Amino acid sequence: MSPPSPASPSHSQHAQDHRLQGGDVPDYPRAMTQRLVHWASETPQQTFLAERVDGPQKWRTLTFGDAMARVTCLAQALLDHGLSAERPLMVLSGNSIDHALLACAAMHVGIPYVPVSPSYALLSEDFVKLRHVMALVTPGMVFVDNESRFSQALAAVCDDNITCVASAPAQRSLALASLAATPASAAVDAAHVCVTPDSVAKLLFTSGSTGMPKAVINTHRMLCSNQAMLTKRLGFLEQRKPVLVDWLPWHHTFGGNTILGMAIHNGGTLYIDDGNPTAQGVRRTAENLREVSPTFYCNVPKGFEALVEHLRDDDTLRAAFFRHLEMMHFGGAVLPGHVRTALETLGRQSRGAPVPMLSGLGSTEACLAFCTDDPGDIPGLIGVPVPGMTLKLVATDDKWEARLKGLNVTPGYWRDAQRTHEAFDDEGFYCTGDAMRLLDPDHPERGLLFDGRLSENFKLVTGTWVNVGTLRLHLVEHFAPLVQDIVVVGEGRDYLTGFVVLNLPACQQHLGQASASLEALATNPELHQWFAERLAAHGHGQSSSMRLDRLLLLDQPLSADQGEVTDKGSVNQRLVRERYPNLVACLYAEPPRDARIVLPAS
């Protein structure tokens, strides 16, 4: 990596930008399914995918050989139904073997595949986002796992020109099994030959937290080159085929591109975890991990935080989890220090030494763009650019915005020339909206620190900038383990306050009240006293941009349907602040009257 110029305004008041190179990228396949074809030939009996089923079998498994045979049959069926770039395949369901087979079939013959968050169909009453998605991509076919679960949404958004397919059909849908029985012809091979690195592999939607979701074009070049980049950075992937146990949703880049792509590219095995990082869902994850020992385990910080409690209390789970584990990786947010420490301790107990923990940063527009290659415990460290990518840091207000160019970066947004134009600067760099800074400006190889989302930061009435990402990290760590998150409030105000998203199981355990509700906890005197003392301790000696003067304990969960919290558990700070002006008013009322308000202990 060539050394950049100084990374912060304090080092050079005249520097406008500086650049870091990720190095050379190895050769990569022309199309995503080329590696699937390779492993179907080289290791046809190797298990590719597995998913939970009821009964003594416990897992439904699929080998690379069988997967490729089904992919070609499904690809023929998609061609027969007239699917194309103008009439792509949309998938409304979560992760499953059937989902993966259809996705691979579409990509194999150059048909874009569009995975959409199931919440748009299952948690919405008006289907506004789903209607927007349908109108934008004009799918020719929509797949769901169980038609009965999605019947209301399908009736609302699918006309007679759209073919509905389901693993478990009910009324209007074709059975996926009938499509899988379609004999493949020479048309499949002919279509596959025409797939180029610049062909659209999939359309991934942004969260839509600041408007309607945007459809990000993901080309085969993006997906294939990014896997080659990761294999070069993470050398152990070539030494041993990865075994993955993963729940991360495939309508996000982490789960759908990095994890599923890693199994395809490296000939590994992906056990589809039907759990999630909630108090209830992590029990299922723990059950799966008792039976399958991963070699590489990825999760978001909320997922690791939820899993730690089970690893600590369950000897069988802990032994199985660490048995073959070579590396852990987190992304999506900063891993709290107490969670990292707990994982290191548990690793020592199980195998005599902690398992290395890597971190990284990706986006829908750039796949996994940054990754550490050595374990470290520096909060916010995201590593260096992946091979083949160039980073440009541009001075913006009091921050440095990260802008990206490389094989792994999107060419733009589907059918949206205006937003595509706005997303790139005059040199063709994608403007991420993320702030970053070098850990050590004199030694750029030590990596970059994530410095928050520019859109999340704001100024106090005094003109002082508040770095929300950094402050939130300090707060979550300080109030651990009783908080899941804290939304920092105070734009245009004299002082900072915050909404507290309580960790329900931890609060119940702390109070010894197993059935306590969020509503009861938000006004609990003992809990208030704990927060008041911790709030006073945190604010001691801090500047106005790093000190909260009041807290409001939320008595209702944030809404995934409204975009307040993502599928990966992260909170949209700005959206929550904007959606609850009445709660903001409560925080700044004089004197404070709301029973959920906590003031620092005197």
VENWO-V110450 format. One record per backbone hydrogen bond with DSSP energy under -1.0 kcal/mol. NH is the residue of the N-H (numbers start at 0). CO is the residue of the C=O. If there is no record, write none. Layout:
nh;co
NH;CO
NH;CO
This chain:
nh;co
10;7
11;7
17;392
19;390
21;388
33;30
36;32
37;33
38;34
39;35
40;36
41;37
42;38
45;42
47;61
48;61
49;269
50;59
52;57
58;56
59;50
61;48
63;45
64;43
66;62
67;63
68;64
69;65
70;66
71;67
72;68
73;69
74;70
75;71
76;72
77;73
78;74
79;75
80;76
81;78
82;77
83;86
88;111
89;140
90;113
91;142
99;95
100;96
101;97
102;98
103;99
104;100
105;101
106;102
107;103
108;104
109;106
110;105
112;200
113;88
115;90
119;116
120;117
121;117
122;118
130;126
131;127
132;128
133;129
134;130
135;131
136;132
137;133
139;87
140;87
141;162
142;89
143;164
146;167
149;145
153;149
154;150
155;151
156;152
157;153
161;158
162;139
164;141
165;173
166;143
167;144
173;163
175;165
178;174
179;175
181;178
187;184
189;185
190;186
191;187
192;188
194;191
198;195
200;217
201;217
202;112
203;215
205;213
210;207
215;203
216;411
217;201
219;198
220;196
222;218
223;219
224;220
225;221
226;222
227;223
228;224
229;225
230;226
231;227
232;228
233;229
236;233
237;234
239;235
243;268
245;270
251;248
255;251
256;252
257;252
258;253
259;254
261;257
262;258
263;259
264;260
265;261
267;262
268;241
269;47
270;243
271;49
272;245
281;277
284;280
285;281
286;282
287;283
288;284
289;285
291;287
294;242
295;242
296;326
298;328
303;299
304;300
305;301
306;302
307;303
310;306
311;307
312;308
313;309
317;313
318;314
319;315
320;316
321;317
325;294
326;294
327;355
328;296
329;357
339;335
340;336
341;337
342;338
343;339
344;340
345;341
346;342
347;343
348;344
349;345
350;346
351;347
357;327
360;369
362;366
366;362
368;360
369;360
370;383
371;358
380;377
381;447
383;370
385;368
387;22
388;385
389;404
390;19
391;402
392;17
393;400
394;15
395;398
398;395
400;393
401;433
402;391
403;429
404;389
408;405
409;364
413;214
415;412
419;415
420;416
421;417
422;418
424;428
427;424
429;403
430;422
431;401
434;451
435;399
436;448
438;446
442;439
445;442
446;443
447;382
448;436
449;379
450;434
453;432
455;452
456;452
457;465
459;463
460;492
462;459
465;457
467;465
470;466
471;467
472;468
473;469
474;470
475;471
476;472
477;473
478;474
481;478
483;500
484;500
486;498
488;496
491;458
492;489
496;488
498;486
499;551
500;484
502;481
503;501
506;502
507;503
508;504
509;505
510;506
511;507
512;507
515;512
520;516
521;517
523;520
527;523
528;524
529;525
530;526
531;527
532;528
533;529
534;530
535;531
536;532
537;533
538;534
541;538
545;542
548;495
550;597
551;497
552;595
553;499
562;559
563;558
564;558
565;569
568;565
571;563
572;570
575;571
576;572
577;573
578;574
579;575
583;579
584;580
585;581
586;582
587;583
596;593
597;550
600;531
